[in-house]
């Protein structure tokens, strides 16, 4: 699809990658951006960069009432960017309880699915458009140090495939974005290599323009994706050495 003059909605716009999505969309010539967060006060500096094009929307992707309100406020969306997500750096067995795993599933998977379901009819009405789901290369192979996060993203990867199939007939492109470690505050304690947020956004938007369904921003993700094709078990064994901190 053409991004120029598109109307975009970005969830988690106040997060580490959120401002980069906003700037990347502005650079691509969109006509309007709905910047979404649970607390719109955290969006004030983002809106101030271009108040003519950026509209702050209060949105909790785990609240049906909040999503329905956003639908009423954003009826012209043609590009949905599902960027909101959480990471608690918890293992599957090592964590003290299931609270982190539940939150990651509820936000990363169920929240993203809720947004896809809610805005699919809007996209259809506006000509098809596109959905971009922010995933991770770890959706395809588990890193035990944050095992529950990886599991939630694996569920979201599978969901992305299913949504893609269901929305194909209405002409909606569904893109899965699977970078390695992105250089944001969420990954401040992670070692390099890290991919720049601007590169993640640029490659994702390029995929939308070119109709590419899966994209792997950064050299780390590209190498892991290739290794997963040639020897997935070797990747699993290598990642299995990175265990949760006890």
C-alpha positions, -999 to 999 in steps of 0.1 A, spaced: 0 0 0 10 36 -3 19 52 30 18 87 16 -15 103 27 -24 72 48 -41 76 82 -21 57 108 -29 46 143 0 37 166 -5 19 199 20 23 227 31 56 211 47 67 243 70 37 245 107 34 235 98 27 199 67 48 198 82 82 190 103 66 163 71 52 147 56 87 148 86 103 132 89 76 106 53 79 96 56 117 94 87 113 72 67 90 49 41 116 43 10 103 62 -19 127 64 -28 119 101 -15 99 130 -35 88 160 -10 84 187 -24 61 214 -15 55 250 -33 48 283 -22 82 296 -24 109 269 -3 133 291 27 111 282 21 120 246 23 158 249 58 161 237 51 138 207 20 157 197 39 190 200 63 179 172 34 182 147 0 191 162 -15 195 128 -11 158 120 -8 140 154 -38 134 176 -35 119 211 -60 91 218 -65 75 252 -64 38 246 -60 6 268 -57 -23 244 -69 -47 271 -101 -27 277 -130 -33 253 -147 -1 262 -115 19 256 -111 2 222 -147 9 212 -142 45 221 -111 46 199 -131 32 170 -155 61 173 -127 86 173 -106 70 145 -130 59 117 -106 68 89 -76 45 98 -59 28 69 -27 17 87 -28 0 121 5 -2 139 3 -26 169 33 -14 188 21 -17 224 38 -45 244 54 -54 277 85 -74 287 92 -85 323 124 -106 318 109 -136 335 116 -173 330 89 -198 327 98 -220 358 121 -195 376 95 -168 380 79 -166 414 44 -168 400 24 -165 368 17 -127 370 43 -117 345 33 -144 321 -4 -135 323 3 -98 317 25 -106 287 -1 -128 272 -29 -103 279 -11 -74 264 13 -88 238 -12 -114 224 -48 -108 235 -45 -70 233 -30 -71 198 -56 -95 187 -83 -73 201 -70 -44 181 -69 -65 149 -105 -76 154 -117 -41 162 -101 -23 133 -105 -50 106 -139 -36 96 -126 -1 96 -97 -11 73 -121 -29 50 -144 1 48 -113 23 39 -101 1 11 -81 -27 29 -50 -10 42 -25 -27 64 -18 -40 99 17 -40 113 23 -63 143 55 -56 163 70 -91 172 105 -103 178 128 -129 162 124 -146 196 88 -154 186 104 -182 166 128 -196 192 126 -192 230 152 -173 250 148 -188 285 160 -156 303 127 -141 292 108 -172 284 73 -160 291 77 -129 269 90 -152 240 59 -174 245 36 -144 243 53 -133 211 52 -168 197 14 -167 202 12 -133 185 33 -146 156 8 -175 151 -21 -151 155 -6 -128 129 -5 -156 104 -42 -165 111 -53 -128 109 -34 -125 76 -53 -154 62 -87 -142 74 -82 -107 61 -67 -115 27 -100 -114 9 -107 -78 21 -73 -67 8 -56 -60 41 -19 -66 43 -7 -80 76 30 -76 84 49 -93 111 80 -73 122 107 -94 139 138 -76 150 165 -88 173 174 -66 203 162 -31 197 182 -2 212 155 12 235 150 15 273 134 -19 274 166 -35 264 191 -13 283 205 -42 303 210 -64 271 244 -67 255 250 -57 218 244 -61 190 213 -39 190 193 -25 161 185 12 160 148 20 164 148 41 133 160 11 113 132 -11 127 106 15 116 122 21 82 123 -16 73 88 -22 86 73 7 65 93 -4 35 77 -39 39 42 -22 39 50 -4 7 64 -35 -10 38 -59 3 62 -80 23 45 -101 50 75 -107 73 105 -85 79 136 -90 101 152 -56 109 189 -56 118 217 -80 112 211 -100 143 175 -109 133 185 -116 97 212 -140 108 190 -158 133 162 -161 108 186 -177 83 199 -201 110 163 -210 120 157 -221 84 189 -242 82 192 -256 117 164 -246 142 176 -271 168 210 -256 169 195 -221 175 174 -236 203 204 -252 219 224 -219 217 197 -198 232 191 -224 260 224 -213 276 209 -179 284 189 -189 315 170 -167 340 189 -151 368 181 -170 400 
